[in-house]
Amino acid sequence: MDNDKAAHPIFPNLNGLRFAGALAIILYHCYTLNREIWGSFYTEYWFQKAWIVVNKGHFGVSMFFIMSGFLITYLLLHENSKNRRIHLVNYLFRRFLRVWPLYFLIVLFGFFFFPRLPYGIETVHELWRYVLFLSNFDEIFVGAKDSINFLTATWTVSVEEQFYLVWGILIGVLTFRKKSTYSLFFLIIIVLSLVFRYYHLDNHRTLYYHTFSVMSDLATGGLIGLWAYEGRAKKALENFSKLKLAAIYLAGMGLLLWEDSIFKGVFFVFERFIPGLFLAFIILEQVYSKHSFYKIDRFPGFFQAGKLTYGLYMFHCIYIYYWAIFFKNHQLTEQLYQYLLFVLLVLISTYATAWISYHYFEKPFLKLKRYFR
């Protein structure tokens, strides 16, 4: 990462991590959505073993939240240091140009076009909540009655937009004077989130979708963003030995794999926060460590695909829906190779659409960001 605070900060390997997170989510949803159409091979030994790993795809969402908290906090602190202030209007317009076009394209499709297409259905979701970026709350209230999963996927965008707005205003308007105040703020958010989860342990949908339940991820990202900005993250991690890295990765992977056994009963309060600490470590290790076993941007195609992750996330459930109908109608649901073909077609279709969306729909909006620097 460029340490010159007068330059625009660049973080290596975050693109690769973005794509890894998106890929994990897509594979997870290929396993879980439209499960009822597939044959008995779902119960076979090796398929169940694969599920142990693929089932952890939901941590991709936590990775996105933590990375958002990390980047927004660092970039806001950078802007404040460089310009002696944060231009709140410019900041908000930059976020709008990145998020709004594709988000509202999916919302318009889901509410107005999808119901009129072949195999389309009417949604029971409330449009006004989507317009106000409150779709995560809509998912709590009526989501269990609605099977339009590509609208459900927008809940994470709503949470991030709520965070962008609140955190941007806090830094831009209040401008905390001491860096220690930022740390205290994030720690308070984490504690409040854990308390909220404790009092809602009996409500799965609230625990999964509510802003207060998941905001510990964003606050964790904010903390590591602050540490990175202060130089503490680099100092701590750049010379980590391979032995220490291996020990942390082995412990962290074990934590993720056996989460169901670890976070039971009252300990489910920490089901997001503790794994989130490991995901935060991965982010910092990939950015700063000189002794990493592997830098994820080097994996073929990951760096380029990282630019498409927003589209990959927003489009994939649409293709899961339509390809599932196609395979069911053509009676191609009884063999494992048919399922693997289904997954491959979902990946190819989603990637192609995300590529087209990024280059011909999103990019023209992104180019406008230069007017709001």
C-alpha positions as CSV (number, residue, x, y, z in Angstrom):
1,M,0.0,0.0,0.0
2,D,1.2,3.5,-0.9
3,N,2.2,5.1,2.4
4,D,2.3,8.6,1.0
5,K,-0.7,10.2,2.5
6,A,-0.7,12.9,-0.1
7,A,-1.3,10.3,-2.8
8,H,-4.4,8.3,-3.4
9,P,-4.1,5.1,-1.3
10,I,-4.0,1.8,-3.1
11,F,-4.5,-1.5,-1.3
12,P,-3.1,-4.6,-3.0
13,N,-5.1,-7.9,-2.9
14,L,-8.4,-6.4,-2.0
15,N,-9.7,-7.1,-5.5
16,G,-8.9,-10.7,-5.2
17,L,-10.5,-10.9,-1.7
18,R,-13.6,-9.3,-3.1
19,F,-13.9,-11.9,-5.9
20,A,-13.2,-14.7,-3.4
21,G,-16.0,-13.5,-1.2
22,A,-18.4,-13.1,-4.2
23,L,-17.5,-16.6,-5.4
24,A,-18.1,-18.1,-2.0
25,I,-21.6,-16.5,-1.8
26,I,-22.5,-17.7,-5.3
27,L,-21.5,-21.3,-4.6
28,Y,-23.4,-21.1,-1.3
29,H,-26.5,-20.0,-3.0
30,C,-26.2,-22.6,-5.7
31,Y,-26.3,-25.2,-2.9
32,T,-29.2,-23.6,-1.0
33,L,-31.6,-21.9,-3.4
34,N,-34.1,-24.1,-5.3
35,R,-32.8,-27.1,-3.3
36,E,-36.1,-28.9,-3.8
37,I,-35.6,-29.6,-7.5
38,W,-32.5,-31.7,-7.2
39,G,-32.2,-35.4,-6.8
40,S,-31.0,-37.7,-4.0
41,F,-27.3,-37.1,-4.8
42,Y,-27.5,-34.2,-2.2
43,T,-27.4,-36.9,0.5
44,E,-24.3,-38.7,-0.9
45,Y,-21.1,-38.7,1.2
46,W,-18.8,-36.5,-0.9
47,F,-21.6,-34.1,-1.6
48,Q,-22.2,-33.6,2.1
49,K,-18.4,-33.2,2.7
50,A,-18.3,-30.5,0.1
51,W,-21.2,-28.8,1.8
52,I,-19.2,-28.4,5.0
53,V,-16.9,-26.0,3.1
54,V,-19.4,-24.4,0.7
55,N,-21.8,-23.8,3.7
56,K,-19.3,-21.2,4.9
57,G,-20.1,-19.0,1.9
58,H,-22.2,-16.7,4.1
59,F,-19.0,-15.4,5.5
60,G,-18.5,-13.7,2.2
61,V,-21.1,-11.2,3.3
62,S,-19.1,-10.5,6.5
63,M,-16.0,-10.1,4.4
64,F,-17.8,-7.4,2.3
65,F,-19.0,-5.6,5.4
66,I,-15.6,-5.6,7.1
67,M,-13.9,-4.5,3.9
68,S,-16.4,-1.6,3.5
69,G,-15.8,-0.4,7.0
70,F,-12.0,-0.6,6.5
71,L,-12.0,1.2,3.1
72,I,-14.5,3.9,4.0
73,T,-12.8,4.7,7.3
74,Y,-9.3,4.9,5.8
75,L,-10.4,7.0,2.8
76,L,-12.4,9.4,5.0
77,L,-9.5,9.9,7.3
78,H,-7.2,10.3,4.3
79,E,-9.4,12.9,2.8
80,N,-9.7,14.8,6.1
81,S,-5.9,14.8,6.5
82,K,-5.2,15.8,2.9
83,N,-7.9,18.6,2.6
84,R,-8.3,19.5,6.3
85,R,-12.0,18.6,5.9
86,I,-14.3,16.1,4.3
87,H,-16.5,17.5,1.5
88,L,-19.6,15.6,2.5
89,V,-21.6,16.3,-0.7
90,N,-18.8,15.0,-2.9
91,Y,-18.4,12.0,-0.6
92,L,-22.1,11.2,-0.9
93,F,-22.2,11.6,-4.6
94,R,-19.2,9.3,-5.1
95,R,-21.1,6.6,-3.1
96,F,-24.3,7.2,-5.0
97,L,-22.6,6.9,-8.4
98,R,-21.0,3.6,-7.3
99,V,-24.0,2.0,-5.7
100,W,-27.3,3.5,-6.9
101,P,-27.4,2.7,-10.6
102,L,-27.0,-1.1,-10.4
103,Y,-29.0,-1.3,-7.2
104,F,-32.0,0.5,-8.7
105,L,-31.7,-1.4,-11.9
106,I,-32.2,-4.7,-9.9
107,V,-35.0,-3.1,-7.9
108,L,-36.9,-1.9,-11.0
109,F,-36.4,-5.3,-12.6
110,G,-37.7,-7.1,-9.6
111,F,-40.8,-5.0,-9.0
112,F,-41.9,-4.0,-12.5
113,F,-40.4,-6.3,-15.2
114,F,-39.8,-9.7,-13.5
115,P,-43.5,-10.3,-12.7
116,R,-44.4,-9.9,-16.4
117,L,-41.8,-12.2,-17.7
118,P,-42.2,-15.9,-18.3
119,Y,-41.9,-17.7,-14.9
120,G,-41.9,-14.3,-13.2
121,I,-43.9,-13.8,-10.0
122,E,-45.2,-10.9,-8.0
123,T,-43.2,-9.8,-5.0
124,V,-44.7,-9.0,-1.6
125,H,-41.8,-6.8,-0.7
126,E,-42.5,-3.1,-0.1
127,L,-41.0,-0.8,-2.8
128,W,-40.8,2.2,-0.5
129,R,-38.3,0.4,1.8
130,Y,-36.1,-0.5,-1.2
131,V,-36.2,3.1,-2.4
132,L,-35.0,4.3,1.1
133,F,-32.4,1.5,1.3
134,L,-34.3,-0.3,4.1
135,S,-34.6,-3.6,2.2
136,N,-32.9,-5.4,5.1
137,F,-35.8,-4.5,7.4
138,D,-38.3,-5.4,4.7
139,E,-36.6,-8.8,4.6
140,I,-37.2,-9.2,8.3
141,F,-40.9,-8.2,8.0
142,V,-42.0,-10.0,4.9
143,G,-39.0,-11.8,3.4
144,A,-40.1,-15.3,4.7
145,K,-43.1,-15.0,2.4
146,D,-41.2,-14.0,-0.7
147,S,-39.0,-16.3,-2.8
148,I,-37.5,-13.6,-5.1
149,N,-34.0,-14.1,-3.9
150,F,-32.4,-11.5,-6.1
151,L,-34.4,-8.8,-4.3
152,T,-33.4,-10.4,-1.0
153,A,-29.7,-10.0,-2.0
154,T,-30.0,-6.2,-1.9
155,W,-30.2,-6.3,1.9
156,T,-26.4,-6.0,2.2
157,V,-26.4,-3.0,-0.1
158,S,-29.0,-1.3,2.2
159,V,-26.9,-1.9,5.3
160,E,-23.8,-0.5,3.6
161,E,-25.6,2.6,2.4
162,Q,-26.9,3.2,5.9
163,F,-23.3,2.9,7.1
164,Y,-21.9,5.2,4.4
165,L,-24.4,7.8,5.3
166,V,-24.2,7.8,9.1
167,W,-20.4,7.3,9.2
168,G,-19.7,9.9,6.5
169,I,-21.8,12.5,8.4
170,L,-20.2,11.7,11.7
171,I,-16.7,12.1,10.4
172,G,-17.6,15.0,8.0
173,V,-19.7,17.1,10.4
174,L,-18.6,16.2,13.9
175,T,-14.9,15.5,13.0
176,F,-13.7,13.8,16.1
177,R,-10.5,15.5,17.3
178,K,-8.6,12.5,18.7
179,K,-8.0,9.2,17.0
180,S,-8.7,7.5,20.3
181,T,-12.3,8.8,20.0
182,Y,-12.7,6.8,16.7
183,S,-11.5,3.7,18.5
184,L,-13.9,4.2,21.3
185,F,-16.8,4.9,18.9
186,F,-16.2,1.6,17.0
187,L,-15.8,-0.4,20.2
188,I,-19.1,1.1,21.5
189,I,-20.8,0.0,18.2
190,I,-19.5,-3.5,18.6
191,V,-20.7,-3.8,22.2
192,L,-24.1,-2.4,21.3
193,S,-24.3,-4.9,18.5
194,L,-23.5,-7.8,20.7
195,V,-26.1,-6.6,23.3
196,F,-28.7,-6.3,20.6
197,R,-27.9,-9.9,19.4
198,Y,-28.2,-11.2,22.9
199,Y,-31.8,-9.8,23.3
200,H,-32.8,-11.3,19.9
201,L,-31.3,-14.7,20.0
202,D,-34.7,-16.3,19.4
203,N,-35.3,-14.4,16.1
204,H,-33.1,-15.7,13.3
205,R,-34.2,-13.2,10.7
206,T,-33.4,-10.3,13.0
207,L,-30.0,-11.7,13.8
208,Y,-29.2,-12.2,10.1
209,Y,-30.6,-9.0,8.5
210,H,-31.0,-6.3,11.1
211,T,-28.5,-3.4,10.9
212,F,-27.8,-3.4,14.6
213,S,-27.1,-7.2,14.5
214,V,-24.5,-7.0,11.7
215,M,-23.0,-3.5,12.4
216,S,-20.2,-5.2,14.4
217,D,-18.7,-6.3,11.0
218,L,-18.6,-2.7,9.8
219,A,-17.2,-1.4,13.1
220,T,-14.5,-4.1,13.0
221,G,-13.6,-2.9,9.5
222,G,-13.6,0.7,10.8
223,L,-11.1,-0.3,13.6
224,I,-8.7,-1.9,11.2
225,G,-9.1,1.0,8.8
226,L,-8.1,3.3,11.7
227,W,-5.1,1.1,12.6
228,A,-4.0,1.0,9.0
229,Y,-4.2,4.7,8.7
230,E,-2.2,5.2,11.8
231,G,0.5,2.8,10.5
232,R,-0.1,0.3,13.4
233,A,-1.4,-2.5,11.2
234,K,1.6,-2.4,8.8
235,K,4.0,-2.3,11.7
236,A,2.4,-5.2,13.4
237,L,1.9,-7.5,10.4
238,E,4.6,-6.8,7.8
239,N,7.2,-8.9,9.5
240,F,4.9,-11.7,10.8
241,S,6.7,-15.0,10.4
242,K,5.3,-17.8,8.3
243,L,4.9,-19.9,11.4
244,K,2.7,-17.3,13.1
245,L,0.7,-16.8,9.9
246,A,0.2,-20.5,9.6
247,A,-1.0,-20.8,13.2
248,I,-3.5,-18.0,12.9
249,Y,-4.8,-19.3,9.6
250,L,-5.2,-22.9,10.9
251,A,-7.0,-21.6,14.0
252,G,-9.2,-19.3,11.9
253,M,-10.2,-21.9,9.4
254,G,-11.0,-24.3,12.2
255,L,-13.2,-21.6,13.7
256,L,-15.1,-21.1,10.5
257,L,-15.5,-24.8,9.8
258,W,-16.8,-25.7,13.2
259,E,-18.8,-22.5,13.9
260,D,-22.0,-24.5,14.4
261,S,-20.5,-26.5,17.2
262,I,-18.7,-23.5,18.8
263,F,-21.4,-20.8,18.7
264,K,-24.4,-22.5,20.4
265,G,-26.9,-21.1,22.8
266,V,-25.9,-17.8,24.3
267,F,-22.5,-18.0,22.5
268,F,-24.4,-17.4,19.2
269,V,-24.1,-13.7,20.2
270,F,-20.5,-13.9,19.0
271,E,-21.3,-15.8,15.8
272,R,-20.5,-12.8,13.6
273,F,-18.0,-10.9,15.7
274,I,-15.4,-13.6,16.4
275,P,-15.2,-15.0,12.9
276,G,-15.1,-11.3,11.7
277,L,-11.9,-10.8,13.6
278,F,-10.3,-13.6,11.6
279,L,-11.6,-12.1,8.3
280,A,-10.2,-8.7,9.4
281,F,-6.9,-10.4,9.9
282,I,-7.0,-11.8,6.4
283,I,-7.6,-8.4,5.0
284,L,-4.6,-6.8,6.8
285,E,-2.4,-9.8,6.2
286,Q,-3.0,-9.7,2.5
287,V,-2.4,-6.0,2.3
288,Y,0.7,-5.7,4.6
289,S,2.4,-9.0,5.2
290,K,5.8,-9.6,3.5
291,H,5.7,-13.3,4.3
292,S,2.3,-14.3,3.0
293,F,2.0,-17.9,1.8
294,Y,0.1,-16.5,-1.2
295,K,-1.2,-13.1,-2.4
296,I,-4.7,-13.6,-3.7
297,D,-4.3,-11.1,-6.5
298,R,-1.8,-13.4,-8.1
299,F,-4.5,-16.1,-8.6
300,P,-5.3,-16.1,-12.3
301,G,-8.2,-13.8,-13.0
302,F,-8.9,-12.8,-9.5
303,F,-7.7,-9.2,-9.7
304,Q,-9.7,-8.5,-12.8
305,A,-12.8,-10.3,-11.5
306,G,-12.6,-8.2,-8.3
307,K,-13.7,-5.2,-10.3
308,L,-17.0,-7.1,-11.1
309,T,-17.9,-8.2,-7.7
310,Y,-20.9,-5.8,-7.3
311,G,-22.4,-7.1,-10.5
312,L,-21.6,-10.7,-9.6
313,Y,-23.4,-10.3,-6.3
314,M,-26.4,-8.5,-7.7
315,F,-27.0,-10.8,-10.7
316,H,-26.2,-14.3,-9.5
317,C,-29.6,-15.1,-7.9
318,I,-31.4,-14.2,-11.1
319,Y,-29.4,-16.8,-13.0
320,I,-29.8,-19.4,-10.3
321,Y,-33.6,-18.9,-10.5
322,Y,-33.8,-19.2,-14.3
323,W,-31.3,-22.0,-14.8
324,A,-33.0,-24.0,-12.0
325,I,-36.3,-23.7,-14.0
326,F,-34.5,-24.7,-17.2
327,F,-33.0,-27.8,-15.6
328,K,-36.2,-28.8,-13.9
329,N,-38.3,-28.4,-17.1
330,H,-35.8,-30.5,-19.1
331,Q,-35.6,-33.2,-16.4
332,L,-31.9,-32.6,-15.8
333,T,-31.9,-32.7,-12.0
334,E,-31.2,-36.3,-11.0
335,Q,-27.4,-36.6,-11.7
336,L,-24.5,-35.0,-10.0
337,Y,-22.9,-34.0,-13.4
338,Q,-26.2,-32.2,-14.2
339,Y,-25.9,-30.2,-11.0
340,L,-22.3,-29.3,-11.7
341,L,-23.2,-28.2,-15.2
342,F,-25.9,-26.0,-13.6
343,V,-23.3,-24.4,-11.3
344,L,-21.0,-23.8,-14.2
345,L,-23.7,-22.1,-16.3
346,V,-24.7,-19.9,-13.3
347,L,-21.0,-18.8,-12.9
348,I,-20.5,-18.2,-16.6
349,S,-23.8,-16.3,-17.1
350,T,-23.3,-14.2,-14.0
351,Y,-19.7,-13.3,-14.9
352,A,-20.6,-12.4,-18.5
353,T,-23.5,-10.2,-17.3
354,A,-21.4,-8.6,-14.6
355,W,-18.7,-7.8,-17.2
356,I,-21.2,-6.2,-19.5
357,S,-22.8,-4.3,-16.7
358,Y,-19.5,-3.0,-15.4
359,H,-18.1,-1.8,-18.8
360,Y,-21.3,-0.5,-20.4
361,F,-23.6,0.4,-17.5
362,E,-21.7,1.1,-14.3
363,K,-18.5,2.5,-15.7
364,P,-20.1,5.6,-17.3
365,F,-21.5,6.5,-13.9
366,L,-18.1,5.8,-12.2
367,K,-16.4,8.2,-14.6
368,L,-18.6,11.0,-13.2
369,K,-16.9,10.5,-9.8
370,R,-14.0,12.7,-11.0
371,Y,-16.3,15.7,-10.7
372,F,-16.7,15.0,-7.0
373,R,-13.1,14.7,-5.8
